[in-house]
């Protein structure tokens, strides 16, 4: 009897991975541009693992989903209005399903061929987002309780009007942000740690505004771009440290490089701090 029980127990344990695999839905969803001249993208990602990359593809985007359909619902909608492709993708955790990053994994590739506005609303997830080389005109990213890496390894061929980040209780690492080719960049962080590297290829004047509540931010600026830093006004509960760069203080909490005033390509960094701490370094 004991031998029979052991046989059935081992058989049941061996069947568990197969059962779990059967519940995991896999979908590859290409999104044809359908004649659109530009693409507006909205992604609402509740929880899980998210990866975004640029690609040399004919479609506007390709989504590769792997998710537990008993716990997560995923959908992609696309239509063209007046030459603009409206792309919306979302995942929603079903009520009472619990949470695990392995329940919902997305890999998304966006085409480099189309001018694009991109809006990402990311919940509790691990995110790796690479946007280098995409023709981005506006980008807005909202992080929930996320651990996220976002970067621009290649320059943006378009001039970006606005790059905006909002992070809650998150850990965010952003690299090569100068390659985004932005006119204006705003980062607002609550409770968390934020590593923001603004090195890259600049054209014209760019303004950066960093707001930090209770968190801490490490900011890296390019040493070869004329720069002006405007501090938070000497708050007793905030801290700003500037390391290197050769800037001189021209007024209370205002620092400039000697060549800033006459430069056509330059950076202006504005800091707004609550109880936060910011370290600025030049490399």
N, C-alpha and C positions, 0 to 999 in steps of 0.2 A: 504493500500500500504506500509506504514511504517513497519507493522508487517511482510509482505512478504520479504521486503528488509533485515530486521534484521535476519530473518530465513536463508536466503541465505548467509549472511555475516558470521553468526555463523557456518554454514555448511562448508563454505570455510576455515575458520580458523581451524576448527576441522580436516580438511583433510590435513593441512600442514605437521604435523609430519609424517603421513603415506606416503606422497609424498617424503619427505626427506629420509625416511627409504627405500623406493623402490630404490632410486638412490644410496644407500650405498651398495656396493658389499661386500660380506663376502666369504672368501675362506680359507679352511684349506688345506695346501699343505705339506704332508710328503715327505721327500727326502730320498729314500732308498740308502744305501751305495753301493749296487751292487758290492760287492766284493772288494771295495777299502780298502787299508791298512792304508791310511792316507787321510786327507781332506785339501784342500786349499780353503778358503772362501774369497770372495770379495763381500761386500755389499755397494752399492751406494744408499743412502737414501736422497732424495732431501729435504723434509720438512714434518713435522707432529709429531707423537709420536712414539717412538721406545723403545721397551723393549726386552732385551736379558737375558736369563737364561740358566744355565746348567741343564741337566736332565739325568736320567737313562732310555734312550730310545734306541731301536734297530736301528732306522733310524739314518742317519748322522745328520739330522736336521728336525724340523717341523716348518713351517711358518703358522701363523694365521693372515690373512689380514682382515682389515675392512677399506674400502676406497670408495670415491665417484668416480665412473668410468667416470663421465662427467668431472672431474677435474684432476684425477691422473691415470697414467698407471703403473701397477706393473707387474714384470716378474721374474721368477726363471728358471735358466738353470743349468743343471748338466750333466756331462759326466765323465767317468773314462778313464784316460790315464796312462798306465804303472803302474797300481796299485794305482794311486793317483786320488781321486775324486775332480773334479774341479767344485766348486759350486759358481755360481754368481747370486745375487739377486739385483734388482734395482727398484726404483720408480722414476717416472718422472712426474713433474707437467705439464699438458697440457697448451699450449699457451693461454693466456688471461683468465685463470681460476681463478685468484686471489689466495689468500692464507689463510688457516685456519688449525690449527693443527688437528682439528677434521675430516678434509677431508681424512686423511691418518694415520692409526694406525696399527702398526705391533707388534706382539708378536712372538718372535723367541726362540726356544729351541734347543741347540746344545748338541750332545751326548758326554758324558764323555769317551766313549769307544775308540775314535780314536785320534791319534796324529793329531794336527791341526795347520795350519798357518792361521791367521785371519787378514784381512784388512777391515777397516770400513771408509767410506767417508760419513760424516754426515753433512747435511746442516742446515737450520734453523729449529730446532726441539727441543722438550723435549725428553731427552734420559735417560733411566735407564738401565745400562749395568752391569750385574753380571757374572763374568767369573771364579769364584772360582771352583776348582776341575777339570777344563778342562785340557787336555793334550796339552798345548800350547807351541809351539816352537818359533814362531815369532808372534808379534802383532804390527800392525800399525793402529792408529786411528787419523783421521783428522776431527776436529770440525769446522763448519762454525759459523754462529750466533746462537750458541746452548746454552741451559742450560742442563748440563749433569752431571750425577752421574755414576761413574764407580768403581767397587770394585772386590776384590778377597777374599771372606769370608773363603774359604778353600784353602790349599796349592795346587800349581800346581805339579802334579806327575812327570812332565818332566822338564828338565832344559831348560829355555827359553834363546835363544841367544840374542834376542833384543826385547825390549818393547819401542815403540816410539809413542809419542803424539805430535800433532801439533794443536794449538788452535788459532783461529782468535779473533774476538770480541765475546768472550764466557765467560760463567761462568762454571767452571769445578771443581767438587769435586771428588777426587780419594781417596779410602780407602783401607787399608790392602795391599798396593802394594808390600810389602815384600813377601807375599804369592805367587806372580807371579813367584818367583824363577828365576829371571833374572840374566844374566851376565852383560848386559848393558841396561840402561834405559835413554832415552832422552825425555825431555819435552820442547817444544818451544811454548811460549805464546806471543801473540801480545797485543792487548788492551783487558783487562778483569781482572777478579779476579780468582785466582786459589788456591785451597786448596788441598795439596798433602800430604797424610799420608803414609809413607813408613814403617810402622810397619808390622810385620809378621814373618814368619819362613824363615830364611836364611841358605843357604848352600854354602860355598865357598866365593870367593871375588865378590862383586857386585859394579859396577860403575854407578853413577847417574849424569847426566848432565842436568841442568836446565837453560834455556835461557828465559829471560823475556824482552820484549821491553818496552811498556808503561804501562804494567799492574803491579799487585802486587801479590805476592805468599806467602802463609803460608805453610811452610814445616815442617812436623813432622817426626822425626827420632826415632828409638828405642833406649832407654837409655842403653840397655844391649848388644849392638853390637859395637865393636871397630870402630872408625870413624875418617875420615880425611875430612876436608872441605877446599876447595881452593876458595878464594873469587875472585871478579871481578877486582881486581887491583886498588882499591881506586878511582874509577871514581867519579867526582864531582857531577854528576847528578844521581847517583845510591846510594842505601842504603841497607846494610846488617846488620841485628841484630841477634846475637846468644844468645839464652836464655837457660842456664843450660848445662848439658852434661859433665861438668868437663874437657873440652878441654883446651889445652894451645897453645898459639900462638908460633909456631916454626920458622916462617918467616913472612914477610909482607903478610897479608891476607891469611895465611895458618895456620890452627888449627888442632891439633891431640889429640886423647885420648892417655893416657900413654901406653896402651896395643896394640896400632894399629900395630906397626912395626912387632911384632912376631905373629900376629893373622892369622889363616888360614881362618876364616870366618870374613869378615870385609866389611865396606862400605866406598866408596870414593865419596864425593859430590863435583861437580865442578859447580860453578855459573858463568854465563855470563849475564850481565845486561846492558841494554841501559839506559833508563830513569826509570827503574823499581825499585821496592822495594821488598825485601825478608826478612821474619822473619823465623828463624830456631828455633824449639823447640824440646826438648827431653822428651819423655814420655815412 
